[in-house]
């Protein structure tokens, strides 16, 4: 009887050893998972939150920059369209001045040429004063996108043609052309900037999506860790209860209790 009891004692001791080993394994596994989770919490989570906040701020700044550049492009294009018309009218005015400067026209013909000139001059003045973009003048005033003064040209009379009139109007035509070139260059540069900003905004949107995915993955890791812990703990508890019950039945003692 004592031999059998000793055998059961060895069985109980072996079972206890198995349970202890299993619990130690569970502890190591759980501690590893929790350590990984702590690393993610300590290093990844703050970074994710920081990146997420920065992405939102950067996207807002980029959107503002795109809006500003787009508005400037619109203003410059409106100014360029008006300057193209001004340039053409100035060339027509130069032709009239050349006709009169030849000195071969009659007084009546000069008066006719001057009438045409004054009509063109009024149209040029109107373009300079009245061209607006979103209710803001673009060729006159403090907010003008280019400085182009043509008062001497538009105020000229062909019936009393001043010396140097052809040179002055030629200079005005050159200035209008240069202004258009500068505007075209600016529009091109800003258009490229807008394209680059839009590409950057798209990259940030992709980063934001990746951050969201990382946050979701972190949440899944937390849930999985809790689930593993719960399931393994429940399984080992059930196994321990079962073995304890068997041992009690065999040896007649409460071995684990």
C-alpha atoms as a printed R data frame, in Angstrom:
    type eleno elety resid chain resno       x       y       z
1   ATOM     1    CA   UNK     A     1   0.000   0.000   0.000
2   ATOM     2    CA   UNK     A     2   2.842   2.301   0.810
3   ATOM     3    CA   UNK     A     3   4.463   1.502  -2.515
4   ATOM     4    CA   UNK     A     4   1.281   2.421  -4.345
5   ATOM     5    CA   UNK     A     5   0.990   5.609  -2.369
6   ATOM     6    CA   UNK     A     6   4.555   6.485  -3.210
7   ATOM     7    CA   UNK     A     7   3.729   5.844  -6.847
8   ATOM     8    CA   UNK     A     8   0.794   8.159  -6.663
9   ATOM     9    CA   UNK     A     9   2.956  10.690  -4.872
10  ATOM    10    CA   UNK     A    10   5.441  10.530  -7.719
11  ATOM    11    CA   UNK     A    11   2.552  10.961 -10.171
12  ATOM    12    CA   UNK     A    12   1.334  13.965  -8.244
13  ATOM    13    CA   UNK     A    13   4.818  15.445  -8.123
14  ATOM    14    CA   UNK     A    14   5.249  14.841 -11.853
15  ATOM    15    CA   UNK     A    15   1.882  16.440 -12.566
16  ATOM    16    CA   UNK     A    16   2.776  19.432 -10.439
17  ATOM    17    CA   UNK     A    17   6.061  19.723 -12.323
18  ATOM    18    CA   UNK     A    18   4.213  19.618 -15.664
19  ATOM    19    CA   UNK     A    19   1.796  22.295 -14.479
20  ATOM    20    CA   UNK     A    20   4.648  24.443 -13.170
21  ATOM    21    CA   UNK     A    21   6.491  24.121 -16.472
22  ATOM    22    CA   UNK     A    22   3.322  24.969 -18.392
23  ATOM    23    CA   UNK     A    23   2.705  28.043 -16.239
24  ATOM    24    CA   UNK     A    24   6.319  29.126 -16.679
25  ATOM    25    CA   UNK     A    25   5.941  28.768 -20.450
26  ATOM    26    CA   UNK     A    26   2.744  30.797 -20.322
27  ATOM    27    CA   UNK     A    27   4.484  33.469 -18.294
28  ATOM    28    CA   UNK     A    28   7.424  33.654 -20.714
29  ATOM    29    CA   UNK     A    29   5.115  33.795 -23.735
30  ATOM    30    CA   UNK     A    30   2.886  36.418 -22.160
31  ATOM    31    CA   UNK     A    31   5.828  38.489 -20.942
32  ATOM    32    CA   UNK     A    32   7.319  38.433 -24.448
33  ATOM    33    CA   UNK     A    33   4.029  39.591 -25.927
34  ATOM    34    CA   UNK     A    34   3.640  42.284 -23.285
35  ATOM    35    CA   UNK     A    35   7.239  43.389 -23.795
36  ATOM    36    CA   UNK     A    36   6.576  43.719 -27.538
37  ATOM    37    CA   UNK     A    37   3.424  45.620 -26.775
38  ATOM    38    CA   UNK     A    38   5.311  47.918 -24.404
39  ATOM    39    CA   UNK     A    39   7.864  48.613 -27.118
40  ATOM    40    CA   UNK     A    40   5.078  49.478 -29.519
41  ATOM    41    CA   UNK     A    41   3.408  51.607 -26.895
42  ATOM    42    CA   UNK     A    42   6.604  53.335 -25.910
43  ATOM    43    CA   UNK     A    43   8.075  53.887 -29.356
44  ATOM    44    CA   UNK     A    44   5.502  53.387 -32.068
45  ATOM    45    CA   UNK     A    45   2.323  54.791 -30.593
46  ATOM    46    CA   UNK     A    46   3.706  58.270 -29.734
47  ATOM    47    CA   UNK     A    47   5.385  58.365 -33.141
48  ATOM    48    CA   UNK     A    48   2.144  57.424 -34.853
49  ATOM    49    CA   UNK     A    49   0.245  60.092 -32.965
50  ATOM    50    CA   UNK     A    50   2.993  62.631 -33.682
51  ATOM    51    CA   UNK     A    51   3.087  61.733 -37.379
52  ATOM    52    CA   UNK     A    52  -0.694  61.789 -37.575
53  ATOM    53    CA   UNK     A    53  -0.817  65.277 -36.077
54  ATOM    54    CA   UNK     A    54   2.012  66.509 -38.281
55  ATOM    55    CA   UNK     A    55   0.353  65.063 -41.369
56  ATOM    56    CA   UNK     A    56  -2.855  66.934 -40.585
57  ATOM    57    CA   UNK     A    57  -0.935  70.175 -40.031
58  ATOM    58    CA   UNK     A    58   1.150  69.722 -43.183
59  ATOM    59    CA   UNK     A    59  -1.905  68.923 -45.298
60  ATOM    60    CA   UNK     A    60  -3.604  72.093 -44.028
61  ATOM    61    CA   UNK     A    61  -0.484  74.182 -44.773
62  ATOM    62    CA   UNK     A    62  -0.156  72.648 -48.234
63  ATOM    63    CA   UNK     A    63  -3.836  73.297 -48.971
64  ATOM    64    CA   UNK     A    64  -3.360  76.954 -48.003
65  ATOM    65    CA   UNK     A    65  -0.252  77.215 -50.187
66  ATOM    66    CA   UNK     A    66  -2.076  75.641 -53.137
67  ATOM    67    CA   UNK     A    67  -5.024  78.018 -52.695
68  ATOM    68    CA   UNK     A    68  -2.690  81.038 -52.562
69  ATOM    69    CA   UNK     A    69  -0.692  79.926 -55.603
70  ATOM    70    CA   UNK     A    70  -3.853  79.131 -57.554
71  ATOM    71    CA   UNK     A    71  -5.287  82.561 -56.790
72  ATOM    72    CA   UNK     A    72  -2.060  84.248 -57.909
73  ATOM    73    CA   UNK     A    73  -2.053  82.190 -61.108
74  ATOM    74    CA   UNK     A    74  -5.613  83.327 -61.809
75  ATOM    75    CA   UNK     A    75  -4.685  86.976 -61.244
76  ATOM    76    CA   UNK     A    76  -1.617  86.716 -63.467
77  ATOM    77    CA   UNK     A    77  -3.569  85.001 -66.235
78  ATOM    78    CA   UNK     A    78  -6.236  87.706 -66.107
79  ATOM    79    CA   UNK     A    79  -3.527  90.372 -66.288
80  ATOM    80    CA   UNK     A    80  -1.771  88.588 -69.165
81  ATOM    81    CA   UNK     A    81  -4.986  88.335 -71.177
82  ATOM    82    CA   UNK     A    82  -5.580  92.075 -70.748
83  ATOM    83    CA   UNK     A    83  -1.944  92.888 -71.600
84  ATOM    84    CA   UNK     A    84  -2.195  90.833 -74.775
85  ATOM    85    CA   UNK     A    85  -5.065  93.080 -75.880
86  ATOM    86    CA   UNK     A    86  -3.172  96.201 -74.744
87  ATOM    87    CA   UNK     A    87  -0.119  95.069 -76.719
88  ATOM    88    CA   UNK     A    88  -2.165  94.651 -79.886
89  ATOM    89    CA   UNK     A    89  -3.821  98.046 -79.460
90  ATOM    90    CA   UNK     A    90  -0.467  99.718 -78.857
91  ATOM    91    CA   UNK     A    91   0.831  98.270 -82.107
92  ATOM    92    CA   UNK     A    92  -2.220  99.673 -83.898
93  ATOM    93    CA   UNK     A    93  -1.587 103.054 -82.246
94  ATOM    94    CA   UNK     A    94   2.045 102.917 -83.362
95  ATOM    95    CA   UNK     A    95   0.923 102.373 -86.969
96  ATOM    96    CA   UNK     A    96  -1.255 105.484 -86.746
97  ATOM    97    CA   UNK     A    97   1.622 107.507 -85.321
98  ATOM    98    CA   UNK     A    98   3.878 106.308 -88.140
99  ATOM    99    CA   UNK     A    99   1.320 107.347 -90.733
100 ATOM   100    CA   UNK     A   100   1.072 110.833 -89.269
101 ATOM   101    CA   UNK     A   101   4.850 111.139 -88.711
102 ATOM   102    CA   UNK     A   102   5.439 110.788 -92.475
103 ATOM   103    CA   UNK     A   103   3.997 114.288 -92.885
104 ATOM   104    CA   UNK     A   104   2.160 113.393 -96.089
105 ATOM   105    CA   UNK     A   105  -1.409 113.428 -94.741
106 ATOM   106    CA   UNK     A   106  -3.850 116.249 -95.034
107 ATOM   107    CA   UNK     A   107  -5.181 117.950 -91.949
108 ATOM   108    CA   UNK     A   108  -8.474 116.087 -92.296
109 ATOM   109    CA   UNK     A   109  -6.658 112.766 -92.644
110 ATOM   110    CA   UNK     A   110  -4.599 113.526 -89.555
111 ATOM   111    CA   UNK     A   111  -7.801 114.326 -87.665
112 ATOM   112    CA   UNK     A   112  -9.230 110.971 -88.748
113 ATOM   113    CA   UNK     A   113  -6.109 109.150 -87.648
114 ATOM   114    CA   UNK     A   114  -6.199 110.995 -84.333
115 ATOM   115    CA   UNK     A   115  -9.832 109.972 -83.772
116 ATOM   116    CA   UNK     A   116  -8.858 106.325 -84.257
117 ATOM   117    CA   UNK     A   117  -5.897 106.818 -81.960
118 ATOM   118    CA   UNK     A   118  -8.020 108.353 -79.197
119 ATOM   119    CA   UNK     A   119 -10.495 105.479 -79.398
120 ATOM   120    CA   UNK     A   120  -7.668 102.996 -78.989
121 ATOM   121    CA   UNK     A   121  -6.153 105.094 -76.185
122 ATOM   122    CA   UNK     A   122  -9.480 105.073 -74.300
123 ATOM   123    CA   UNK     A   123  -9.716 101.307 -74.721
124 ATOM   124    CA   UNK     A   124  -6.177 100.838 -73.406
125 ATOM   125    CA   UNK     A   125  -6.900 103.090 -70.416
126 ATOM   126    CA   UNK     A   126 -10.066 101.130 -69.687
127 ATOM   127    CA   UNK     A   127  -8.175  97.846 -69.809
128 ATOM   128    CA   UNK     A   128  -5.551  99.159 -67.392
129 ATOM   129    CA   UNK     A   129  -8.136 100.540 -64.975
130 ATOM   130    CA   UNK     A   130 -10.976  98.052 -65.199
131 ATOM   131    CA   UNK     A   131  -9.353  94.622 -65.541
132 ATOM   132    CA   UNK     A   132 -10.063  92.837 -62.273
133 ATOM   133    CA   UNK     A   133  -9.737  89.387 -60.771
134 ATOM   134    CA   UNK     A   134 -12.197  88.562 -58.016
135 ATOM   135    CA   UNK     A   135 -13.098  92.267 -57.822
136 ATOM   136    CA   UNK     A   136  -9.446  93.353 -57.381
137 ATOM   137    CA   UNK     A   137  -7.735  95.423 -60.137
138 ATOM   138    CA   UNK     A   138  -4.739  93.601 -61.591
139 ATOM   139    CA   UNK     A   139  -3.168  96.299 -63.782
140 ATOM   140    CA   UNK     A   140  -3.645  99.404 -61.611
141 ATOM   141    CA   UNK     A   141  -3.545 100.393 -57.970
142 ATOM   142    CA   UNK     A   142  -1.530  99.020 -55.074
143 ATOM   143    CA   UNK     A   143  -2.401  95.405 -55.911
144 ATOM   144    CA   UNK     A   144  -1.362  95.569 -59.574
145 ATOM   145    CA   UNK     A   145   0.545  92.454 -60.630
146 ATOM   146    CA   UNK     A   146   2.708  94.523 -62.985
147 ATOM   147    CA   UNK     A   147   3.549  98.219 -63.170
148 ATOM   148    CA   UNK     A   148   2.813  99.602 -66.620
149 ATOM   149    CA   UNK     A   149   2.300 103.356 -66.990
150 ATOM   150    CA   UNK     A   150   0.949 104.461 -70.369
151 ATOM   151    CA   UNK     A   151  -0.474 107.860 -69.504
152 ATOM   152    CA   UNK     A   152   1.945 109.634 -71.862
153 ATOM   153    CA   UNK     A   153   0.880 107.354 -74.709
154 ATOM   154    CA   UNK     A   154  -2.853 107.437 -74.047
155 ATOM   155    CA   UNK     A   155  -2.747 111.223 -73.524
156 ATOM   156    CA   UNK     A   156  -1.033 111.905 -76.834
157 ATOM   157    CA   UNK     A   157  -2.728 113.808 -79.690
158 ATOM   158    CA   UNK     A   158  -1.768 113.097 -83.285
159 ATOM   159    CA   UNK     A   159  -2.838 116.561 -84.387
160 ATOM   160    CA   UNK     A   160   0.094 117.906 -82.379
161 ATOM   161    CA   UNK     A   161   2.487 114.992 -82.517
162 ATOM   162    CA   UNK     A   162   5.285 115.416 -79.932
163 ATOM   163    CA   UNK     A   163   8.912 114.713 -80.731
164 ATOM   164    CA   UNK     A   164   9.957 111.180 -79.892
165 ATOM   165    CA   UNK     A   165   6.370 109.883 -80.070
166 ATOM   166    CA   UNK     A   166   7.355 106.802 -82.071
167 ATOM   167    CA   UNK     A   167  10.170 105.999 -79.644
168 ATOM   168    CA   UNK     A   168   7.839 106.364 -76.656
169 ATOM   169    CA   UNK     A   169   5.170 104.095 -78.077
170 ATOM   170    CA   UNK     A   170   7.819 101.594 -79.166
171 ATOM   171    CA   UNK     A   171   9.099 101.518 -75.587
172 ATOM   172    CA   UNK     A   172   5.541 101.012 -74.307
173 ATOM   173    CA   UNK     A   173   5.076  98.059 -76.659
174 ATOM   174    CA   UNK     A   174   8.379  96.531 -75.466
175 ATOM   175    CA   UNK     A   175   7.415  97.049 -71.812
176 ATOM   176    CA   UNK     A   176   4.048  95.381 -72.374
177 ATOM   177    CA   UNK     A   177   5.777  92.425 -74.022
178 ATOM   178    CA   UNK     A   178   8.277  92.102 -71.181
179 ATOM   179    CA   UNK     A   179   5.476  92.259 -68.630
180 ATOM   180    CA   UNK     A   180   3.711  89.406 -70.401
181 ATOM   181    CA   UNK     A   181   6.914  87.358 -70.441
182 ATOM   182    CA   UNK     A   182   7.391  87.880 -66.706
183 ATOM   183    CA   UNK     A   183   3.790  86.915 -66.027
184 ATOM   184    CA   UNK     A   184   4.082  83.797 -68.182
185 ATOM   185    CA   UNK     A   185   7.248  82.770 -66.312
186 ATOM   186    CA   UNK     A   186   5.582  83.342 -62.963
187 ATOM   187    CA   UNK     A   187   2.498  81.360 -63.990
188 ATOM   188    CA   UNK     A   188   4.690  78.496 -65.187
189 ATOM   189    CA   UNK     A   189   6.683  78.413 -61.961
190 ATOM   190    CA   UNK     A   190   3.599  78.588 -59.765
191 ATOM   191    CA   UNK     A   191   1.865  75.893 -61.811
192 ATOM   192    CA   UNK     A   192   4.860  73.618 -61.239
193 ATOM   193    CA   UNK     A   193   4.764  74.508 -57.537
194 ATOM   194    CA   UNK     A   194   1.074  73.623 -57.320
195 ATOM   195    CA   UNK     A   195   1.753  70.288 -59.032
196 ATOM   196    CA   UNK     A   196   4.567  69.545 -56.570
197 ATOM   197    CA   UNK     A   197   2.393  70.531 -53.610
198 ATOM   198    CA   UNK     A   198  -0.446  68.341 -54.846
199 ATOM   199    CA   UNK     A   199   1.969  65.414 -55.197
200 ATOM   200    CA   UNK     A   200   3.241  66.038 -51.669
201 ATOM   201    CA   UNK     A   201  -0.329  66.230 -50.390
202 ATOM   202    CA   UNK     A   202  -1.056  62.866 -52.026
203 ATOM   203    CA   UNK     A   203   2.047  61.371 -50.384
204 ATOM   204    CA   UNK     A   204   0.939  62.680 -47.003
205 ATOM   205    CA   UNK     A   205  -2.518  61.236 -47.552
206 ATOM   206    CA   UNK     A   206  -0.890  57.862 -48.274
207 ATOM   207    CA   UNK     A   207   1.228  58.221 -45.136
208 ATOM   208    CA   UNK     A   208  -1.882  59.034 -43.127
209 ATOM   209    CA   UNK     A   209  -3.529  55.875 -44.445
210 ATOM   210    CA   UNK     A   210  -0.446  53.854 -43.471
211 ATOM   211    CA   UNK     A   211  -0.492  55.401 -40.008
212 ATOM   212    CA   UNK     A   212  -4.136  54.425 -39.653
213 ATOM   213    CA   UNK     A   213  -3.242  50.877 -40.709
214 ATOM   214    CA   UNK     A   214  -0.434  50.793 -38.120
215 ATOM   215    CA   UNK     A   215  -2.811  51.978 -35.430
216 ATOM   216    CA   UNK     A   216  -5.288  49.284 -36.392
217 ATOM   217    CA   UNK     A   217  -2.512  46.666 -36.333
218 ATOM   218    CA   UNK     A   218  -1.470  47.828 -32.872
219 ATOM   219    CA   UNK     A   219  -5.048  47.479 -31.690
220 ATOM   220    CA   UNK     A   220  -5.209  43.971 -33.130
221 ATOM   221    CA   UNK     A   221  -1.958  43.059 -31.322
222 ATOM   222    CA   UNK     A   222  -3.408  44.247 -28.026
223 ATOM   223    CA   UNK     A   223  -6.577  42.225 -28.596
224 ATOM   224    CA   UNK     A   224  -4.593  39.133 -29.629
225 ATOM   225    CA   UNK     A   225  -2.353  39.383 -26.553
226 ATOM   226    CA   UNK     A   226  -5.350  39.588 -24.249
227 ATOM   227    CA   UNK     A   227  -7.044  36.694 -26.052
228 ATOM   228    CA   UNK     A   228  -3.952  34.465 -25.848
229 ATOM   229    CA   UNK     A   229  -3.543  35.245 -22.172
230 ATOM   230    CA   UNK     A   230  -7.203  34.522 -21.429
231 ATOM   231    CA   UNK     A   231  -7.359  31.309 -23.444
232 ATOM   232    CA   UNK     A   232  -4.078  29.861 -22.163
233 ATOM   233    CA   UNK     A   233  -4.898  30.789 -18.587
234 ATOM   234    CA   UNK     A   234  -8.339  29.192 -18.885
235 ATOM   235    CA   UNK     A   235  -6.910  26.056 -20.515
236 ATOM   236    CA   UNK     A   236  -4.216  25.618 -17.877
237 ATOM   237    CA   UNK     A   237  -6.672  26.297 -15.092
238 ATOM   238    CA   UNK     A   238  -9.019  23.652 -16.477
239 ATOM   239    CA   UNK     A   239  -6.140  21.174 -16.865
240 ATOM   240    CA   UNK     A   240  -4.949  21.870 -13.352
241 ATOM   241    CA   UNK     A   241  -8.421  21.374 -11.921
242 ATOM   242    CA   UNK     A   242  -8.825  18.129 -13.820
243 ATOM   243    CA   UNK     A   243  -5.467  16.700 -12.730
244 ATOM   244    CA   UNK     A   244  -6.011  17.827  -9.165
245 ATOM   245    CA   UNK     A   245  -9.352  16.043  -9.122
246 ATOM   246    CA   UNK     A   246  -7.791  12.853 -10.483
247 ATOM   247    CA   UNK     A   247  -4.989  12.938  -7.966
248 ATOM   248    CA   UNK     A   248  -7.426  13.487  -5.093
249 ATOM   249    CA   UNK     A   249  -9.452  10.516  -6.261
250 ATOM   250    CA   UNK     A   250  -6.335   8.361  -6.495
251 ATOM   251    CA   UNK     A   251  -4.590   9.281  -3.249
252 ATOM   252    CA   UNK     A   252  -7.539  10.478  -1.261
253 ATOM   253    CA   UNK     A   253  -5.998  13.864  -0.442
254 ATOM   254    CA   UNK     A   254  -6.464  17.407  -1.647
255 ATOM   255    CA   UNK     A   255  -3.047  17.743  -3.299
256 ATOM   256    CA   UNK     A   256  -3.389  21.213  -4.796
257 ATOM   257    CA   UNK     A   257  -5.910  22.686  -2.415
